[in-house]
């Protein structure tokens, strides 16, 4: 693969067995594992939680990642935490940014909200970056172009090979991914990505790989090593 391949772990605690407490604990363990392994981004995507529950879990994730960062070598970049679709929660917990749906508010609006909040001097927001990372979900080359024009940091293009929980959704395929990657913005491939087909996504022009199961169901350090292994 490529050493500079961007890696994006998208969480899903509901995939773990056990009660809510057990699933939450397992998720935080996976977040720590991903941070220690050098994954670039983690998206907290627990869409079923209430605002209060999401904020609570997000705070634990931030704390877990900061503890993991202290254990990593000094020459390795810190893993960034993005909150799915909730700029308010991301600001409140001092996350690094947000991940937006294709029909969500614009990246420009997120940056306006962020700049205004961080400039207000609220104690809980003092450590939030003034320029947040804003990822956007895209399902067509046109959406990627629009996201780039709106100031997104990078896009996540899906579903390249399909979605396990949505068998009726037609995969975009590698040709469409390659077309999307012609836009002047990093594009990460998502949807049915495995160690076997990840290379084809990078060869199509993807800047990296985004996944839930690939990271969550495997030893993340081994996955990272194989994805970033030199060709």
N, C-alpha and C positions, 0 to 999 in steps of 0.2 A: 504494500500500500504506500502511504506517504507519511513521513514524520510530522508534517504540518497539517494532517487531516484533522479537521475540527470534529469534536465528539460531543453529543448532546443527549443526555439521559433524561427521559420524560418519565415522571413517576406515576405509579398506579398502586396504591396500597391495597385496593380491593382485590388484587390478584393474589395476595398472600392469604394463607389459611389462618384460622383462629378468630378470636373475637377482635373488637376494635382496638383494644389496648395492645394486643399481640401484633396486629397488622401495623399499627403506628410505630411500635418498637422496631419491627423488621424494616420498615421504610427508612427510618432514621439510620439504621445500621447500613442500609444500602447507599444512602446519601453519603455517609462517612466513607464507605468503601470507594465510591465514585470519586470523591474529592481527593482521597489519598492516591488513587490510581492515575490522577491527572486528566480526568474528563474536563473539558473546557466549560461546559454549561450544564446546569441541572434546572429543569423546569418542574416546579411543584404544580401538578395538574390534578388536584383532588377536587373535581368539579361538584361532587355531591355534598361537600361540607358547607355549613353555614358560614357567614362572614366571621363570626367569633371563633368558630372551630378552625377555619382556615388561618386566621391570624395567629392563633395559638400554635398550630402545627408549623407555620412559617417561622415563628420565633425560635422554635426548637431546631428547625432546619438550619437557620442562620447560626445559632450557637454551635451546632454540631459541625458545620463547615468551618467555622473559625477555629475550633479545637483541632480539626484535621489539618488546617493550614499550618498550624504551629509544628506539626509533625513532619511536614514535607520539607524537602531540601530548599534552600534559599533561592536557587536559580530556577525554580519551577513556578510558573504563574499560578495564581490562586483561581480555583474554580468559582465561576459566577453563578449566583442563584437568581432565577427569574420566576415570577409568580404568574400563573396563568390568568390573563384577562383582568387582573385587579391591580391597577396602579395605586389605589389607595392603600391596599394591604402591603404592597411592595414598599411603599414609602414608610408606612408605620413600623415595619420590622427591619428597615434598613437593608433591604435586598438590593441587588444590582440592577434590576430592571424588570420588564414584563414580557410576556409572550401574548400576542394578540391574535384573535381569530381573524379570518379574512373579512368578516362583516363587523368588526369591532371599531372602536374609535381609532383615529389615525395616529401614527407614530408622532406626527407633529403635535397633536393635542396632548399626548402623553408627556412630551418634552416640556410643553407649556405648563402643564400641571406640576410636573416635577420641579421645574425651575422656580415656580411661584412658591411651592411648599418648602423647598430647601432654602429659599431666601428669606423665609419668615422667621427663622431662628428657633423653631420648635425643637426642644431637646431630643425628642425621639427621632428626629430626622437629621441631626447634625452629621451623622456618618454616612448618609445616603449620598451616592455620587451625584454631582450636579448634572451630569450628562448620562442618563440611563441607557442601558442596553435595551433595545426594542427589537424583538423577533416577531415575525408575522407569518402565520400559516397561509400558504398559497396552494392553489389547485390547478393553475393554468399559467402559461407564460405571461399572459396579460396581467394577471394579479401580481406576479413577481415584478413586472415593470412598474405597476402602480405603487407597490410597496417601496421600491427603490426611489421613486419620485417623491414619496411622502416622508422619506428620511429614515426608513427602517435600517437597523444595523445589519441584519441578515434575514433571510427567509428560510422557511422550512417547507419543502415541496412534497406533496403527498396526494394520494398513496401511490408510490412508484410500483410496488409489486402487490398491492392489495392490503386489506385490513382484516385481521382475524375476527374481530367482533362486528364487522360490517361486510359480510360476503357479497352483498348485492351491489356494492360500490365498485365501479369499474376502475382497474388500475390505470394510471396515466402512462406507464411504460417508460422505457429508457429514451426513446426518441423525443418524447415530450419533455423529459427531464433535461436532455441535452439542449433543447430549444430554450427552456427556461434559464439555463445557465449562461446564455449569451448576454444576459442583462448584467450591467456593471454593479453587481451586489453579490456577496457570498450566498450560495444556495446550498442548503443541507438536504439530503435525501431522506425521506421517511416512508414507512409503509412496507412491511414484510422484509425488512433488511436483515440479512444473515451474514455470517462470515464468508459464506460461499459467493454471495452476489454483491457484496459491498464494493468489491473492486470495479465491477462494471459501472456502478454509480459514479465513482471517482473518475473513471475513464470517460464518462459522459460529460464531465466538467463540474461535478458537485464538489463543493469546498469541504464537505464533511458528511458525517452520518448522524442521523437522529433516530432514536429507537426507545421503545419501552422494554420489550421482552429480551432483546439482545443483551441489554445490560442487567436487567432485573433478574433474569433467570440463569445467569452465568457468573463465573468469577470475573469481575470487572477488570482486574489487573491483567488477566490473560487476554480478554477481549481487546483492551487498549493496546497491548503489546502487538497483537496480531494485526490490528487495523493500521497501526503506525509503523509496521515493519517495512523496511525499504524493499522496493521492488527488485 
